[in-house]
Amino acid sequence: MSTESANGAQPGATDAVRVDAPTERTNPRTADIDLLPTLDILHVLNTEDRTVPEAVGRVLPELAKAVDMAVSALRSGGRVHYVGAGTSGRLAVLDAAELIPTYNVPPTWFVAHQAGGASAFQRAVENAEDDAEAGAAAIEEHASGADFVLGLAASGRTPFVLGALAAAQRLGAGTGLVSANPEAARSAPADVVIAVDTGPEPITGSTRMKAGTAQKLVLTSFSTAVMVKLGRTYSNLMVSMLATNAKLRGRTISILREATNEPDEVCEAALTAADGDLKTALVHLLAGVGVERAAAALAVSDGHVREALRSLEH
C-alpha cells in the first residue's frame, strides 16, 4: 500500500485512510502488477492513466462554475486561494507559481496554502493535514469575502482543507472543492464541488497517481480558463508576458509575427515603440493606430485585446 494517505500525508492521521473512499479500494485490474515484466507494468499504469481525462470531462459543468466564480472575484479586486495537503497542496503551489511568468499576473492574484507550510513542499509534515484550525487560520488571515477559495482533497475529508473552506464561507467568500471521492465531497462546505471519480488507484491509496493527475488537469484547466476569460490571451497566444530579457523578447517577436503576419523587423520596431508591452504592440499593429492610442484602448478594455480592437473600429 502507498506510504501516503488519500491526501498525500503519512498514514495514521484522522480520516486519512477509509476503505469506503474510492481511492482506497483495491483495484482488481492491477492485482498482479508485481508479477509483471517492466514493460507490462508500464502498460497497465498507462491504461489506468487514460481513464483520468474522461473522468475530468464528466465534471466540466462544475468546473465552469468555479472558473466563473474565480473570474468574478478577480474582477472585483479579490483573489483566488488554493488550499491543499500533501500531493494536493504541492500541485496547488505549482499551478499558482507558474501563472506569474506565463500570464504576467500579480503574485497576489493566486495564493496557495499548503498544510505544514513551505517545508511540506519537499517533505511530508506529520499530522499537518489533520489541523482544521490551521486551515481556518490561513484563510482568516489572508482571505476576505471578495475572494474565491478552492480546496483540493482527494479523500474529500481533509480537515485542513475543510477547515479552510468553512472559514471562507464565514467570511462570505466563494468556495469550491476538488475531490476524488464524490460521496464525501457532497457534504463539504463548498458552493461548487468538482468530484472527479477516478476510482481505485493502481497502487491502493496512492493518490499521487490517478487522483493527483486529475487534480493537475483540473487546476491547469481552471487557471487557464480564468486567464482566457480575463483577457490574458489573444486567440491561443500568451500576449500578457513582458519582454524583460533576450529570451522573452525573442518569444514576444514570435507571438507578434504569428498574430499579425508582419516580418520580424516590423514586430521588433512595434515592441520597442510600446516599451516592451506585447499587448500594446499587438493592438498597434492590428489596428494600425499609434502606441499611445493602442495603450489607451487596452486600458479602457481592462487589457482585453479583442475588446480594444473592437473599440478602435468605431
Sine and cosine of phi, psi and omega as CSV:
sin_phi,cos_phi,sin_psi,cos_psi,sin_omega,cos_omega
0.00,0.00,0.44,-0.90,-0.01,-1.00
-0.88,0.48,0.49,-0.87,0.09,-1.00
-0.99,0.16,-0.02,1.00,0.02,-1.00
-0.91,-0.40,0.43,-0.90,0.01,-1.00
-0.99,0.14,-0.14,-0.99,0.00,-1.00
-0.91,0.42,-0.16,0.99,0.03,-1.00
-0.84,-0.54,0.17,0.99,0.09,-1.00
0.99,-0.13,-0.04,1.00,0.00,-1.00
-1.00,-0.08,0.07,-1.00,-0.04,-1.00
-0.96,0.29,0.52,-0.86,0.00,-1.00
-0.91,0.41,0.32,-0.95,-0.01,-1.00
0.97,-0.26,-0.21,0.98,0.00,-1.00
-0.97,0.23,0.47,-0.88,0.04,-1.00
-0.84,0.54,0.75,-0.66,0.03,-1.00
0.92,0.39,0.08,1.00,-0.10,-0.99
-0.93,0.36,-0.63,0.77,-0.04,-1.00
-0.82,-0.57,0.91,-0.42,0.04,-1.00
-0.77,-0.63,0.83,-0.56,-0.07,-1.00
-0.92,0.39,-0.29,0.96,-0.01,-1.00
-0.99,0.11,-0.15,0.99,0.07,-1.00
-0.96,0.29,0.70,-0.71,-0.03,-1.00
-0.81,0.58,-0.61,0.79,-0.05,-1.00
-0.95,0.32,-0.26,0.97,-0.02,-1.00
-0.99,-0.12,-0.08,1.00,0.01,-1.00
-0.98,0.18,0.44,-0.90,0.01,-1.00
-0.97,0.24,0.73,-0.68,-0.02,-1.00
-1.00,-0.01,0.93,-0.37,-0.05,-1.00
-0.92,0.40,-0.36,0.93,-0.04,-1.00
-0.97,0.24,-0.25,0.97,-0.03,-1.00
-0.85,-0.52,0.29,0.96,-0.09,-1.00
-0.87,0.49,-0.49,0.87,-0.04,-1.00
-0.96,-0.29,0.40,0.91,-0.09,-1.00
-0.88,0.47,-0.50,0.87,-0.03,-1.00
-0.98,0.21,-0.07,1.00,0.03,-1.00
-0.98,-0.20,-0.07,1.00,-0.14,-0.99
-1.00,-0.03,0.45,-0.89,0.16,-0.99
-0.93,0.36,0.29,-0.96,-0.14,-0.99
-0.80,0.61,-0.76,0.64,-0.06,-1.00
-0.89,0.45,-0.60,0.80,0.01,-1.00
-0.93,0.36,-0.59,0.81,0.10,-1.00
-0.84,0.55,-0.73,0.69,-0.03,-1.00
-0.92,0.40,-0.60,0.80,0.07,-1.00
-0.89,0.46,-0.67,0.74,0.01,-1.00
-0.89,0.45,-0.72,0.69,0.00,-1.00
-0.89,0.45,-0.65,0.76,0.01,-1.00
-0.90,0.44,-0.62,0.78,0.04,-1.00
-0.89,0.46,-0.67,0.74,0.05,-1.00
-0.91,0.42,-0.69,0.73,-0.02,-1.00
-0.87,0.50,-0.55,0.83,-0.07,-1.00
-0.94,0.35,-0.21,0.98,0.05,-1.00
-0.99,0.15,-0.29,0.96,-0.12,-0.99
-0.93,0.36,-0.75,0.66,0.00,-1.00
-0.84,0.54,-0.59,0.81,0.03,-1.00
-0.91,0.41,-0.64,0.77,0.03,-1.00
-0.90,0.43,-0.65,0.76,0.05,-1.00
-0.91,0.42,-0.64,0.77,0.00,-1.00
-0.85,0.53,-0.50,0.87,-0.03,-1.00
-0.96,0.27,-0.25,0.97,-0.02,-1.00
-0.93,-0.37,0.29,0.96,-0.02,-1.00
-0.88,0.48,-0.58,0.81,0.06,-1.00
-0.86,0.51,-0.67,0.74,0.03,-1.00
-0.93,0.37,-0.63,0.78,0.03,-1.00
-0.89,0.45,-0.62,0.79,0.03,-1.00
-0.87,0.49,-0.63,0.78,0.04,-1.00
-0.89,0.46,-0.67,0.74,0.02,-1.00
-0.90,0.43,-0.65,0.76,0.04,-1.00
-0.86,0.51,-0.75,0.66,-0.04,-1.00
-0.90,0.44,-0.59,0.81,0.05,-1.00
-0.92,0.40,-0.65,0.76,0.01,-1.00
-0.92,0.39,-0.68,0.74,0.03,-1.00
-0.87,0.49,-0.70,0.72,0.02,-1.00
-0.87,0.49,-0.67,0.74,0.01,-1.00
-0.89,0.45,-0.73,0.68,-0.03,-1.00
-0.92,0.40,-0.62,0.78,0.01,-1.00
-0.91,0.40,-0.46,0.89,-0.01,-1.00
-1.00,-0.04,0.16,0.99,0.02,-1.00
1.00,-0.06,0.09,1.00,0.03,-1.00
-1.00,0.06,-0.18,-0.98,-0.03,-1.00
-0.74,-0.68,0.19,-0.98,0.10,-0.99
-0.93,-0.36,0.77,-0.64,0.02,-1.00
-0.91,-0.42,0.76,-0.65,0.17,-0.99
-0.98,-0.18,0.65,-0.76,0.03,-1.00
-0.72,-0.69,0.80,-0.59,0.00,-1.00
-0.35,-0.94,0.15,-0.99,0.05,-1.00
-0.74,-0.67,0.52,-0.85,0.03,-1.00
0.85,0.52,-0.73,-0.69,-0.01,-1.00
-0.83,0.55,-0.67,0.74,-0.01,-1.00
-0.86,0.52,-0.71,0.70,0.00,-1.00
-0.92,0.40,-0.62,0.79,0.00,-1.00
-0.91,0.41,-0.65,0.76,0.04,-1.00
-0.90,0.43,-0.60,0.80,0.03,-1.00
-0.91,0.42,-0.70,0.71,0.03,-1.00
-0.87,0.50,-0.69,0.72,-0.01,-1.00
-0.88,0.48,-0.73,0.68,-0.05,-1.00
-0.90,0.44,-0.71,0.71,-0.01,-1.00
-0.89,0.46,-0.65,0.76,-0.04,-1.00
-0.92,0.40,-0.59,0.81,-0.09,-1.00
-0.97,0.24,-0.28,0.96,0.00,-1.00
-0.95,0.31,-0.46,0.89,-0.07,-1.00
-0.91,0.42,-0.80,0.59,0.02,-1.00
-0.96,0.26,-0.49,0.87,-0.07,-1.00
-0.96,0.28,-0.66,0.75,-0.10,-1.00
-0.85,-0.52,0.11,0.99,0.04,-1.00
0.83,0.56,0.63,0.78,0.01,-1.00
-1.00,0.09,0.49,-0.87,0.10,-1.00
-0.86,0.51,0.63,-0.78,-0.03,-1.00
-0.89,0.45,-0.25,0.97,0.01,-1.00
-1.00,0.07,-0.16,0.99,-0.05,-1.00
-0.92,0.39,-0.71,0.71,-0.01,-1.00
-0.88,-0.48,0.86,-0.50,-0.05,-1.00
-0.86,-0.51,0.81,-0.59,-0.01,-1.00
-0.97,-0.25,0.76,-0.65,0.04,-1.00
-0.90,-0.43,0.90,-0.44,-0.02,-1.00
-0.94,-0.35,0.73,-0.68,0.05,-1.00
-0.84,0.54,0.78,-0.62,-0.03,-1.00
1.00,-0.05,-0.10,0.99,0.05,-1.00
0.98,0.19,-0.22,-0.98,-0.10,-0.99
-0.87,0.49,-0.55,0.84,-0.03,-1.00
-0.90,0.43,-0.39,0.92,-0.01,-1.00
-0.97,0.25,-0.13,0.99,0.02,-1.00
-0.92,0.39,-0.56,0.83,-0.03,-1.00
-0.97,-0.23,-0.50,0.87,-0.02,-1.00
-0.70,-0.71,0.59,-0.81,0.02,-1.00
-0.90,0.43,0.69,-0.73,0.07,-1.00
-0.97,-0.25,0.89,-0.45,-0.11,-0.99
-0.83,0.56,0.75,-0.66,0.13,-0.99
0.91,0.41,0.08,1.00,-0.04,-1.00
-0.89,0.46,-0.58,0.81,-0.04,-1.00
-0.94,0.33,-0.29,0.96,-0.04,-1.00
-1.00,0.06,-0.07,1.00,-0.12,-0.99
-1.00,-0.04,1.00,0.01,0.01,-1.00
-0.90,0.43,-0.57,0.82,-0.01,-1.00
-0.91,0.41,-0.59,0.81,0.04,-1.00
-0.91,0.41,-0.64,0.77,0.05,-1.00
-0.89,0.45,-0.68,0.73,0.03,-1.00
-0.90,0.44,-0.66,0.75,-0.03,-1.00
-0.90,0.45,-0.61,0.79,0.00,-1.00
-0.88,0.47,-0.66,0.75,0.00,-1.00
-0.97,0.26,-0.68,0.74,0.00,-1.00
-0.88,0.48,-0.54,0.84,-0.02,-1.00
-0.99,0.17,-0.58,0.82,-0.18,-0.98
-0.92,-0.39,-0.22,0.97,-0.10,-1.00
-0.93,-0.36,0.17,-0.99,0.06,-1.00
-0.60,-0.80,0.08,-1.00,-0.01,-1.00
-0.92,0.38,-0.22,0.97,0.00,-1.00
-1.00,0.07,-0.05,1.00,-0.14,-0.99
-1.00,-0.09,0.15,-0.99,0.15,-0.99
-0.84,-0.54,0.78,-0.63,-0.05,-1.00
-0.91,-0.42,0.86,-0.51,-0.01,-1.00
-0.92,-0.38,0.91,-0.40,0.04,-1.00
-1.00,-0.03,0.51,-0.86,0.03,-1.00
-0.77,-0.64,0.86,-0.50,0.00,-1.00
-0.45,-0.89,0.92,-0.38,-0.03,-1.00
-0.85,0.53,-0.64,0.77,-0.02,-1.00
-0.98,0.21,-0.33,0.94,-0.09,-1.00
0.97,0.24,0.08,1.00,-0.12,-0.99
-0.81,-0.58,-0.02,1.00,-0.13,-0.99
-0.83,0.56,0.89,-0.46,-0.06,-1.00
-0.84,0.54,-0.66,0.75,0.00,-1.00
-0.84,0.54,-0.69,0.73,-0.04,-1.00
-0.95,0.30,-0.71,0.70,-0.01,-1.00
-0.91,0.42,-0.58,0.81,0.06,-1.00
-0.90,0.44,-0.65,0.76,0.02,-1.00
-0.91,0.41,-0.69,0.73,-0.01,-1.00
-0.91,0.42,-0.65,0.76,0.03,-1.00
-0.89,0.45,-0.66,0.76,0.03,-1.00
-0.90,0.43,-0.63,0.78,0.02,-1.00
-0.89,0.46,-0.65,0.76,0.02,-1.00
-0.91,0.41,-0.59,0.81,0.05,-1.00
-0.90,0.43,-0.53,0.85,0.03,-1.00
-0.97,0.23,-0.29,0.96,-0.06,-1.00
1.00,-0.05,0.20,0.98,0.02,-1.00
-0.98,0.20,0.40,-0.92,0.13,-0.99
-0.96,0.28,0.53,-0.85,-0.07,-1.00
-0.69,-0.73,0.53,-0.85,0.08,-1.00
-0.57,-0.82,0.39,-0.92,0.03,-1.00
-0.70,-0.71,0.75,-0.66,0.12,-0.99
-0.97,-0.25,0.83,-0.56,-0.09,-1.00
-0.58,-0.81,0.34,-0.94,0.12,-0.99
-0.95,-0.32,0.28,0.96,-0.02,-1.00
-0.78,-0.63,1.00,0.05,-0.08,-1.00
-0.82,0.58,-0.62,0.79,-0.04,-1.00
-0.91,0.42,-0.78,0.63,-0.04,-1.00
-0.92,0.39,-0.59,0.81,-0.08,-1.00
-0.91,0.42,-0.43,0.90,-0.05,-1.00
-0.88,0.47,-0.47,0.88,-0.04,-1.00
-0.99,-0.10,0.12,0.99,-0.04,-1.00
-0.96,0.29,0.50,-0.86,0.05,-1.00
-0.98,0.22,0.96,0.26,-0.07,-1.00
-0.62,-0.78,0.61,-0.79,0.04,-1.00
-0.95,0.31,-0.53,0.85,0.03,-1.00
-0.68,-0.73,0.74,-0.67,-0.01,-1.00
-0.92,-0.38,0.83,-0.56,0.01,-1.00
-0.95,-0.31,1.00,0.06,-0.11,-0.99
-0.99,-0.14,0.99,-0.17,-0.03,-1.00
-1.00,0.01,0.94,-0.35,-0.06,-1.00
-0.99,0.12,1.00,0.07,-0.02,-1.00
-1.00,0.06,-0.12,0.99,0.06,-1.00
0.95,0.30,-0.24,-0.97,-0.03,-1.00
-0.92,0.38,0.59,-0.80,0.00,-1.00
-0.97,0.25,0.42,-0.91,0.08,-1.00
-0.86,0.51,-0.64,0.77,0.14,-0.99
-0.94,-0.35,0.90,-0.43,-0.21,-0.98
-0.76,0.65,0.84,-0.54,0.09,-1.00
0.99,0.13,-0.07,1.00,-0.04,-1.00
-1.00,0.07,0.99,0.11,-0.13,-0.99
-0.98,0.18,0.12,0.99,0.20,-0.98
-0.97,0.24,-0.11,0.99,-0.04,-1.00
-1.00,-0.01,-0.96,-0.29,-0.11,-0.99
-0.91,0.42,-0.68,0.73,0.02,-1.00
-0.89,0.45,-0.66,0.76,0.03,-1.00
-0.91,0.41,-0.65,0.76,0.06,-1.00
-0.88,0.47,-0.65,0.76,0.03,-1.00
-0.89,0.45,-0.68,0.73,0.01,-1.00
-0.89,0.45,-0.64,0.76,0.04,-1.00
-0.89,0.46,-0.70,0.71,0.03,-1.00
-0.89,0.46,-0.68,0.73,0.00,-1.00
-0.90,0.44,-0.73,0.68,-0.02,-1.00
-0.89,0.45,-0.70,0.71,-0.01,-1.00
-0.89,0.45,-0.70,0.72,0.03,-1.00
-0.92,0.40,-0.67,0.74,0.00,-1.00
-0.85,0.52,-0.82,0.57,-0.09,-1.00
-0.94,0.35,-0.57,0.82,0.04,-1.00
-0.91,0.42,-0.70,0.72,0.02,-1.00
-0.89,0.46,-0.63,0.78,0.05,-1.00
-0.88,0.48,-0.69,0.72,0.00,-1.00
-0.90,0.43,-0.66,0.75,0.02,-1.00
-0.89,0.46,-0.72,0.69,-0.02,-1.00
-0.90,0.44,-0.48,0.87,-0.01,-1.00
-1.00,0.02,0.11,0.99,0.06,-1.00
0.97,0.22,0.40,0.92,0.00,-1.00
-0.99,0.11,0.03,1.00,0.10,-1.00
-0.78,-0.63,0.32,-0.95,0.22,-0.97
-0.79,-0.62,0.86,-0.52,-0.22,-0.98
0.84,0.54,-0.79,-0.62,0.05,-1.00
-0.94,-0.34,0.49,0.87,-0.06,-1.00
-0.96,-0.27,0.60,-0.80,0.02,-1.00
-0.99,0.13,1.00,0.02,-0.12,-0.99
-0.99,-0.17,0.09,1.00,-0.01,-1.00
-1.00,-0.08,-0.14,0.99,-0.03,-1.00
-0.95,0.33,0.48,-0.88,0.05,-1.00
-0.96,-0.27,0.61,-0.79,-0.01,-1.00
-1.00,0.09,1.00,0.05,-0.07,-1.00
-0.99,-0.16,-0.10,0.99,0.08,-1.00
-0.47,-0.88,0.07,-1.00,-0.09,-1.00
-0.88,0.48,-0.66,0.75,-0.02,-1.00
-0.88,0.47,-0.74,0.67,-0.03,-1.00
-0.94,0.34,-0.53,0.85,0.06,-1.00
-0.89,0.45,-0.65,0.76,0.06,-1.00
-0.89,0.46,-0.63,0.78,0.01,-1.00
-0.92,0.38,-0.64,0.77,0.01,-1.00
-0.92,0.40,-0.58,0.81,0.06,-1.00
-0.89,0.46,-0.66,0.75,0.03,-1.00
-0.88,0.47,-0.66,0.75,0.01,-1.00
-0.91,0.42,-0.70,0.71,0.02,-1.00
-0.88,0.47,-0.67,0.74,0.01,-1.00
-0.89,0.45,-0.67,0.74,0.01,-1.00
-0.90,0.43,-0.65,0.76,-0.10,-1.00
-0.99,0.17,-0.46,0.89,-0.13,-0.99
-0.90,-0.43,-0.25,0.97,-0.09,-1.00
0.89,0.46,0.34,0.94,0.06,-1.00
-1.00,0.03,0.47,-0.88,0.03,-1.00
-0.93,0.37,0.28,-0.96,-0.07,-1.00
-0.83,0.55,-0.66,0.75,-0.07,-1.00
-0.91,0.42,-0.58,0.82,0.05,-1.00
-0.93,0.36,-0.67,0.75,0.02,-1.00
-0.90,0.44,-0.67,0.74,0.02,-1.00
-0.89,0.45,-0.67,0.74,0.02,-1.00
-0.90,0.43,-0.65,0.76,0.01,-1.00
-0.91,0.42,-0.67,0.75,0.00,-1.00
-0.91,0.41,-0.62,0.78,0.04,-1.00
-0.91,0.42,-0.70,0.72,0.00,-1.00
-0.89,0.45,-0.49,0.87,-0.02,-1.00
-1.00,-0.03,0.20,0.98,-0.01,-1.00
0.83,0.56,0.61,0.79,0.07,-1.00
0.99,0.12,0.00,1.00,-0.01,-1.00
-0.99,0.12,0.93,-0.36,-0.12,-0.99
-0.90,0.43,-0.69,0.73,-0.01,-1.00
-0.89,0.46,-0.68,0.73,0.00,-1.00
-0.89,0.45,-0.69,0.72,0.03,-1.00
-0.88,0.47,-0.61,0.79,-0.02,-1.00
-0.91,0.41,-0.75,0.66,0.01,-1.00
-0.91,0.42,-0.61,0.79,0.06,-1.00
-0.84,0.55,-0.71,0.71,-0.03,-1.00
-0.97,0.24,-0.69,0.73,-0.08,-1.00
-0.95,0.32,-0.60,0.80,-0.05,-1.00
-1.00,-0.06,-0.24,0.97,-0.01,-1.00
0.93,0.37,0.57,0.82,0.03,-1.00
-0.89,-0.46,0.23,-0.97,0.04,-1.00
-0.91,0.41,0.34,-0.94,-0.05,-1.00
-0.90,0.43,-0.54,0.84,0.01,-1.00
-0.90,0.43,-0.69,0.73,0.02,-1.00
-0.93,0.37,-0.60,0.80,0.04,-1.00
-0.89,0.46,-0.70,0.71,0.01,-1.00
-0.90,0.43,-0.63,0.78,0.01,-1.00
-0.91,0.42,-0.66,0.75,0.03,-1.00
-0.89,0.45,-0.62,0.78,0.04,-1.00
-0.92,0.39,-0.60,0.80,0.02,-1.00
-0.90,0.44,-0.66,0.75,0.00,-1.00
-0.93,0.37,-0.57,0.82,-0.04,-1.00
-1.00,0.02,0.17,0.99,0.00,-1.00
0.85,0.53,0.60,0.80,0.10,-0.99
1.00,0.07,0.07,1.00,0.02,-1.00
-0.99,0.11,0.90,-0.43,-0.05,-1.00
-0.88,0.47,-0.73,0.68,-0.05,-1.00
-0.89,0.45,-0.64,0.77,0.02,-1.00
-0.92,0.38,-0.62,0.79,0.05,-1.00
-0.89,0.45,-0.67,0.74,0.02,-1.00
-0.90,0.43,-0.65,0.76,0.02,-1.00
-0.90,0.45,-0.62,0.78,0.00,-1.00
-0.92,0.39,-0.47,0.88,-0.03,-1.00
-0.99,0.12,-0.16,0.99,0.02,-1.00
-0.97,0.22,-0.33,0.95,-0.08,-1.00
-1.00,-0.08,0.00,0.00,0.00,0.00
